[in-house]
Structure formats: C-alpha cells, structure tokens
Amino acid sequence: MTRADDPGYESGTLEESPADAAAPPDAHDTTGGVDEPEDLRALERDLDLDSRPYRSISDVAGMIGVKPHVLRYWETQFGGLRPKKNRAGNRMYRPDEIRTLLRIKDLLYARRFTIEGAKKKLQEERHVEPPTETKFADTMNKLVLHEVKSELRRLASQLRRGPTGA
C-alpha cells in the first residue's frame, strides 16, 4: 500500500523533502537544533543570566524548560550543583549554576548522554589542561621568588656580620 492509497494520508503532511529522501537516516540532526557551545552561549545571552545574582527554582525551571523536580534530581546526581538556600529553605540558583544546568540539559536531552556520561563529560570539561602560558608564568614566578629569597639571605648574612667600613 502506498501513501496515496492510505485513507488516513493527508496530502502534503507526510511528504519528505528531497534532502530528507536522499539523506541516510543517521544523517539527520539528532541534537534537536542545538549545536554544542555556540547555541548555549546564545541562549545564555537571551536569558540574561547575570541580571540577577540569585533566581528561585521555579524561575530557573521555566528558563531551562524542565520541571523543578528535575532540577532537584540533577542536584543529587551532579556534585557541582549545590544551590544556596534562603532563610525559608528555598533553593536560590546563581548564574554559574544556571549555566551548568543548561549544559546538563544539552548533554542529556539534545545530545542524548546518559547521566553517567554527562557526569564524565562535565568532569572532563572542568579538568582541562591549563594553557602553556600559565605554566610558563608559574615558572617565571618561581624563578623571581628564588632570586628574591637569595637576595634576602645575602642581606640577612650581611646584617649579621655588622656594618662594613661606614
């Protein structure tokens, strides 16, 4: 039976575009239109995360597009999520935590990671090797400190010997 023979078929609603027909099934975008960091940054700008230092769980849930119980569950699964609580015991999320939540949602929903996979990915992103310029700066700082210590030792020994010829 072809689509045209199917009594439930409405003309134009199930037709594939030429690009869809030519593309293999696994070539379709599985990210739901969310490219990794680029779209997340655009979303962060649109949400204006830094406009307020703290947001309630209901505000954050609405911004991110999940229910509050999902955010509470993610707190139990992802160690980096520890929102502060106000005097009433309500969770108050900071902009950095909201960014982390957006990243978690992207990994779990758009990129289809498991909870364990998302944990590993976030951990990898946190432990990125520092740039070599930082290592070079650390080496230079150590060298300067060594020179300062040497000079201080020299001055201390000179003071112990007493004044010379003055």
Secondary structure, 3 states (H helix, E strand, C coil): CCHHHCCCCCCCCCCCCHHHHHCCHHHCCCCCCCCHHHHHHHHHHHHCHHHCCCEEHHHHHHHHCCCHHHHHHHHHHCCCCCCEECCCCCEEECHHHHHHHHHHHHHHHHCCCCHHHHHHHHHHHHCCCCCHHHHHHHHHHHHHHHHHHHHHHHHHHHHHHCCCCC
